[in-house]
């Protein structure tokens, strides 16, 4: 596997030797000093170019970076789905190589760069042939820190958590596995994760990021809470799914009370009690039941 130095030398040398490329900058996890380095980090690179069309017309130019295991061109895919895609301003190549390295490469016109450069605070310049890259502060993950909830956001989160659980339960009782699993992930877990974020934010003075899709939850949750979170995942066995539902309820309840106490919000105790009782009732309902109550 090519090491970081080799990859950067390749990325920069390609840019230096191509007159169409006028500047290079990087964003993503490799610019974040708070993210530990590992072998799976992508190289999120932007080439600022005089025009995009000559690159797009040449389907083989990216082969200079190495032997491809697979690539994706998301802009082309978006256009194929009927979505707007302006290839004249920017174009992306996501490339996974046979040595395990991955480059997410965007080509971007100077005009597009001037409108967007630095909006992502995790940005560092790598090459600037014409001094066209505006001056920006050192990279910071401030934009990715957990934000404090408003009372309205808290109320929405708690209400959605308890309300949407009835759909999960209904799917289990109907033997509708895809529906119940997806309802759990898209509604129950979505709101649970939101509460986990706020709880972690409180514990760290809202100065940390939990990462994309909560990938750093394990780092910030106490071991007992993390163990509970793990057990909110289940297989396709309905008994195990019921267990994961009630564990999610317990963890959500604990975290929600802490968040409410910290911000002086009101936790919906009645919703919690009523829905917990309802869920237990549905779990224990006979298979041939003709009525819910």
Secondary structure, DSSP 8 states (H G I E B T S, - for coil): ---HHHHHHHHHHHHHT-TTEEEEEEESGGG-TTS---TT--EEEEEEES-SHHHHH-TTGGGGG--EEEEE-HHHHHHHTT----TTTEEEEEEEETTS-EEEEEEEEHHHHHHHTTSSSSEEEEEESSS-S--------GGGS-----HHHHHHHHHHHHHHHHHHHHHHHTT-HHHHHHHIIIIIHHHHHHHHHHHHHHHTTT-----GGGTTHHHHS-HHHHHHHHTT---S-HHHHHHHHHHHHHHHHHHHHHHHHHHT----HHHHHHHHHHHHHHHHS-TT-S---
